[in-house]
């Protein structure tokens, strides 16, 4: 699915003081069908605001936002969101977390369970279907969260720093896992991150955001075939270029 933001701005008004804060100004961005796009930048540059607008959790103050040519006015099953906080049901097994949505929607549970089992295999959790979340590592819990989103077969995946809470080694492993899953599903992905190396390793294109107000500062194409070598000359040069763009935006 193609995502298009045309002259999108977002203003938040403090209910108590009436003071306006311009979170985004004049965002023009087109994300192609099946593209993996990373939104990269420091805190306060509007990355998550853009994600929430695409998800339909909020609406632009001005401009237009369309997915496959249709105006986004509310959340929909075509757009799945992976949050940093996992929000798994702690009393349900991995399998039952995946099956919660189909049960609520009263779908054919035999068909949905077969789909869930395929997703368990896809995310590398076969043999852990009956484990509760607290019996799984952080990385395994995140795999359950990803599989649960994929149960709806969304054509757009929106990820808001999904690996930020993981240790460095698990984070790198999950980046490789997520890349593999994306290459299988070929959904359109919008991935929010503060991590330059993560954006470079995962994305086809990096949208570098600037602050006050949030705006698109630059777009970088990742010209490196998959599977990627994090230490190749191309990747090191890209990381340096992104860092040079972001450095002036960082407030200490």
N, C-alpha and C positions, 0 to 999 in steps of 0.2 A: 504494500500500500504506500502511496506517495503522501507525504506530509508537506503542507505548504503554509508558512506564516508570512503574511504580507502586511508590512507596516504595523506590526503588533506592538502595542504598548500596554503596560499594566501599572495602575496606580492603586495603592492601598491607602485608605483613609482611617486614621485613628478615631475610634468611636467617641472617646472621651474628650479629645482636644480638637478634633476636626482637621488635624494637620495631615496633609497628603505626603506620601512617600512614593516617588517614582521608582518602581522596581525594574521595569523594562522600558526601553524607548526605541521605537522604530526598528523592530526586529524583522528582517527579511531573510528567510531561510527556507530552502526547499530540500527535503530529504527524499531520495529516490526509493522506489520499490526495491526491497531486499537489501538496502544499504545499511551498514553498521556505522552509525554516527555517534561520536562522543562529544559531549558538552564539557569543556574543560575550563577551569578558572577557580580563583579564590572564593572564599565565603563572601556572600553578599553581592554576587554578580548576576544573580537571577537564573541560575541553571535549573534549580528545582521548580522555580516559578514557571519556566517554559515547559517542564515535564508535566506539571499539574494542569497547565492549559491544554496540552495535547491529550492528557488523560480525560479531560472534561470535568475535573474537580473544581475548576475555576474558569472564568471567562475573561477575554481581553477587555481592557477599558476602551481600546480603539484598535482598528485594523481587523483583519480576518484571519481565521485559522481553519484550514480544511484538511480532511483526510480522505483521499481518493475522490476529491471534488465535492465532498459533502461538508457543510459547516459543522464544526464540533460544538454541541450545546450541552452535552451530558456525557458521563461515562458510558462505555459500551463494551460488549464482549469481544469486539474486534481489537481492543487495546488492553493488553495485560500489563499489570504493574508489579515489579519486584522491588520491595522496599528494603532499606537497610535493616530495620527491625523486622524479624521474620514473621511474627504474628501467627505462629503455628498453634493449633489447639494442643495444650500440653497433655491432655487426658486421652488424646487419640493417637493411634499408631501412625506411622508414615503412610501406610496404605489408606487408612481411614481419613487422614488429613486430605489426601487426594480425592477421596470419594465423598467428602462432605458436600461439595457443591452439587454434584449429580444427584445426591439424595434429596437435597433441598428442592432441586428443580424437578424431582420425580422423573428422572430419565431412566432408560433401560439399564438397570444396574449390572446385568451380565455383560453387556457391550462396554459400559463405562469401566468396569473392573478390568476387562481385557486391555482397554486403552491405558488404564492406570499402570498395569503390569508392564506394558511396553515402555511407558515413560520411566518407570522404576529402573528398567534395564538401560534406557537411554542415559540417565543421569548417574549410572554406576552404583545403584543401591540394591541390586538384587541380593536377597538374603537378609535384608534389613527391613522388609515390609512391615513386620509386626513389632518393630521397636518403637518405643515412645520417644518423643523429642529429647528428653533429658538423657536418654541412653545413647544418643548419637553425638558425634563431635560437631563443632561449629560449622565446619565445611559440609558435613553430611546434612545438617539441618538446613543449610542454605540450598542444597540440592533438592531437598524435599519442597522447599518454598518455590524453587524454579519449576519443578515438575507440577506442582499444584496450579501455577499460573498457566502452564502449557496444557493442562486438562481442558481449558476452554478453547484451545486451538486458535489463539489470537494471531492476527496477521501483523500486529505491531507489538513489540516488547519494549516497555519503558522501565528502565532500571535506575534507581536512585541510590547511588553508592552502595551497591549490594554487598561488597566485600570489605567495607571500611572497618568493620569490627573484628576481622579475622587477623591472626598473626601473619607475618610476612610470607612464611613458607606456605601456609594454607591458602593465602590470598593468591599467590602465583599459581598454585595448583588449580584453584577455582577459575582463574582467568583462562587457563588452557582448557578446562572443562567447558566453560561457557562458550569459548570460541568453537569447540567441537560441536556442541549442541546447536549453536547458531548455524553452522555450516550444514547441519542436517535439516533444520527447520526452515531456514532461509526467510525468517520473518524480518520485517523492517525493525531495526533496533535504534533506540535513542538511549544512550548510556551516560549518566551524570557521574563525574568523578573529579576529585582534586589531584589525582595521581597521574603525572605526565607519562610515566612509563606504562601504566595500565592503559591509558588512552592510545598510546602508540602501538602497544601490543595487540589490542583488540580491534580498533576501528579501521574502517576504510577512509574515513575523513574525520578530522578533529576541528570542532568549532571552538575557537579560543574566545572566551568572554572577558569583557572589561567591566569595571564597576562605576557606580554613581553617575548616571543610572546604568543598569545592566544593558550591554550592547554587544554586538558581534564585532570583535576586534580584528580577527583574522580567521581564515580557513586553511587548514593544512591537509594535503592529500598524503596518505600513507602508502608510499610506492614500494611495498615489500610483500613478496609472495608469502602465502601461508603454507606450512607452519613457519612462524617467524623466529628469527634469531635475535634475541634482545640485545646482543652485543655487536651486531653487524654495523658497518660504517653508516649505512642508511639510517638505521634506528637511532644510533648515537647522535647523528647530525640532526635528526628530527626532534629528539628530546631536547637538544641544546637550543634549537630554534624556538620550540614551544616555551622553554624556560625564559628565554630572552623576552618573549612577548608578555609573559605573565609577571615577571619580576617587578615591573613598575606598578602593578596593580596590588601588590601585597602591602598591607598595612601592619606594622609590628607594634 
